[in-house]
Amino acid sequence: MKFCLLVLTLTVAILAPCVRASPAPSPQEEGVLPPIEEPEPNYAWAPALLYKITQNAAANDLLYDAAFAAGPPIVPQLVAALKDDRTAEFAAQSLAFIGGKAALQALAGLVNDPRDLDLRRFYYGALSEFDTPKANQTLIRVIRNANNEPDRTVTEAAIIALTPRSDRGLAGMLEQMDSRLTDPVIKDDLKNAISIIRSRVRQAASAPRKAQSIDQAIQGYFRPALAAPGTGSTATSPPAKLAPGARMKLDRVTFAPGKTRALAEATFEDSAAIAHYRIVLQQRGDDWTVASVWLGSEN
């Protein structure tokens, strides 16, 4: 816990350094000695330090947790950090985690970013929590352009952003794109997403939805992948039969100020691979829902 607090303090210090003014002299001191003017601090080291810390996987995870726990008050500093190539990726991912209008506007500006950093994926991933026709059209347009997209992670982010949906029409539109795509990895990702969305459609039709805890919301997100082929489950029950070797583990949860938004780290494992996820959840009343999903390392 002390280490997490230290990381949080360091993160805020790096992203939002403040200049300490000289204390005003007391009446007794006035006229005796002139006030000492402190030199303007040089914070050029801050982006370099943050960049070096993020190169360590364990420290990087804690920094994301710390930024998320700080919440909307550090959005202006994160927006400023987007300008430095060394801190831009950390800032973009943190903004996507924190969410909100100001964060999304900053991420939208990355779509036309001239740098060769491919930060657009953070904007498309953040659109996941906006289940609107406009957001869906944007994500579909990105997927449709996959054959001309040099960065596969951009298309993958758009596909993953749609996986929390339960829209039959959306699944149909994605199916129409499959035959046009040429990248076998993207085609496989798209087929998995279609299967997941159709599974959610069936879940939504099988039983009325009930308020969920954080753990239940995450279990619900992975339920289509946990179920063995040919078996099913309702929106609130566990899979009727687990796929061979399939399991989901919730590793840790970090809360934003107000505790109505959470950042969870989860591990999904099946017979083929182990994948680590960051999942943003939003609370409305007593109900927690998945806002966005971010794929981490795979083994």
Stockholm file with secondary structure:
# STOCKHOLM 1.0

chainA/1-299         MKFCLLVLTLTVAILAPCVRASPAPSPQEEGVLPPIEEPEPNYAWAPALLYKITQNAAANDLLYDAAFAAGPPIVPQLVAALKDDRTAEFAAQSLAFIGGKAALQALAGLVNDPRDLDLRRFYYGALSEFDTPKANQTLIRVIRNANNEPDRTVTEAAIIALTPRSDRGLAGMLEQMDSRLTDPVIKDDLKNAISIIRSRVRQAASAPRKAQSIDQAIQGYFRPALAAPGTGSTATSPPAKLAPGARMKLDRVTFAPGKTRALAEATFEDSAAIAHYRIVLQQRGDDWTVASVWLGSEN
#=GR chainA/1-299 SS CHHHHHHHHHHHHHHSCCCCCCCCCCTTTTTTSCCCCCCCCCCTHHHHHHHHHHTSHHHHHHHHHHHHHHCGGGHHHHHHHTTSTTTHHHHHHHHHHHCSHHHHHHHHGGGGCCSTTCTHHHHHHHGGGCCSHHHHHHHHHHHHTGGGCSCHHHHHHHHHHHTTCCCHHHHHHHHHHHTTCCCHHHHHHHHHHHHHHHHHHHHHHHSCCCCCCHHHHHHHHHHHHHBCTTCCCCSSSCCSSBCTTCEEEEEEEEECTTSSEEEEEEEEECSSCEEEEEEEEEEETTEEEEEEEEEEEEC
#=GC SS_cons         CHHHHHHHHHHHHHHSCCCCCCCCCCTTTTTTSCCCCCCCCCCTHHHHHHHHHHTSHHHHHHHHHHHHHHCGGGHHHHHHHTTSTTTHHHHHHHHHHHCSHHHHHHHHGGGGCCSTTCTHHHHHHHGGGCCSHHHHHHHHHHHHTGGGCSCHHHHHHHHHHHTTCCCHHHHHHHHHHHTTCCCHHHHHHHHHHHHHHHHHHHHHHHSCCCCCCHHHHHHHHHHHHHBCTTCCCCSSSCCSSBCTTCEEEEEEEEECTTSSEEEEEEEEECSSCEEEEEEEEEEETTEEEEEEEEEEEEC
//
